[in-house]
Amino acid sequence: MLKKVIKRDGKQQVYMREKVHTAVLKAFKSCKQEPTEKFIEQLNEELAKVENADNDTIDIENLQDLVEKFLIKKNKFLELIWKVS
């Protein structure tokens, strides 16, 4: 079960799903958008897969990749990038 995130400087930090949510919400808000409840539920399902995996740590880059792939799958990644650019 996922317990820690390995940050870029190598330090470990307790994994908190809320931090992922906050980052995603900030991306949406920067584009003057709000994610739907369904989107948040699907994000939670995706995060649960990682949280319940055998590994107890994840690199921050891998966690970010997972979120980016989820956004791409939901056709939100490019939409968010284009609106910020």
N, C-alpha and C positions, 0 to 999 in steps of 0.2 A: 504494500500500500504506500502511495506517495506521501512522504513526510517533509522532504526538504527540496529547495531549489538551490542549485549551485550558480551563484552569480558570476559575472564576468571576471571579477577580481579573485575568484576561487573560493570566496567565503560562502558558507551555507546559511540559508535563511529558511525559517519554517514556511512551508507551502500554505498559502491562503487563497482559496478560490476567489475571495472578494477582491483581491488585488488584480486578478485577471479581469473580473467584471468591471472594475474601475477603469482599467486601461481601455477596454472596449468601449465603455460609455464615453470616455473622453474623446476617443476617435470619432464616434457618432456625433457628439456635441460640437466638435470642431467643425463639423459639416452641417451644423444646424439640423440634425436628424435625431430621432429617438428609435432605438431598436424595439421591435414588437415583443410581446410576451412570448410568442411562439419562438422567435429567434433566441431569446434568453433561455428558454427551455431546451432548445436544441443545443445551444452552447454548453449548458449544464450536462447534457447527455454525453457530449463529446469529452468534456473535462472528466466526467466520471469514469470513462474508459481508461484514461491515463492514471487517475487517482487509484483505481482498483487494480492496476497492473502489478506485476511482481516487483518492480523496482521501487526502492524507497527514496530515490533522488532523481532529479531531472535537471539538465543544464537549462539555463534561461533561454538560450538560443533555440533549443529543441521545443521548449514550451511556446516560444513566440512563433516558431514554424508551424506548430500544431494549430495555433489560433489563426495564423495567416491562411493556412490551407482550409480551415473551416470557413473563413470569410470568403475565400475564393469559391468554395463549393456553394455558398449561399449567394454568390454574385454581389457581395458587398465590398470586397477588397478594392477592386478597381474603382468602384463608385466612390468610396471614401477617399482614395488617393487623388482621383480627378478633382474632387471638390476642394481638396486642400491645396492642390497645385495652382 
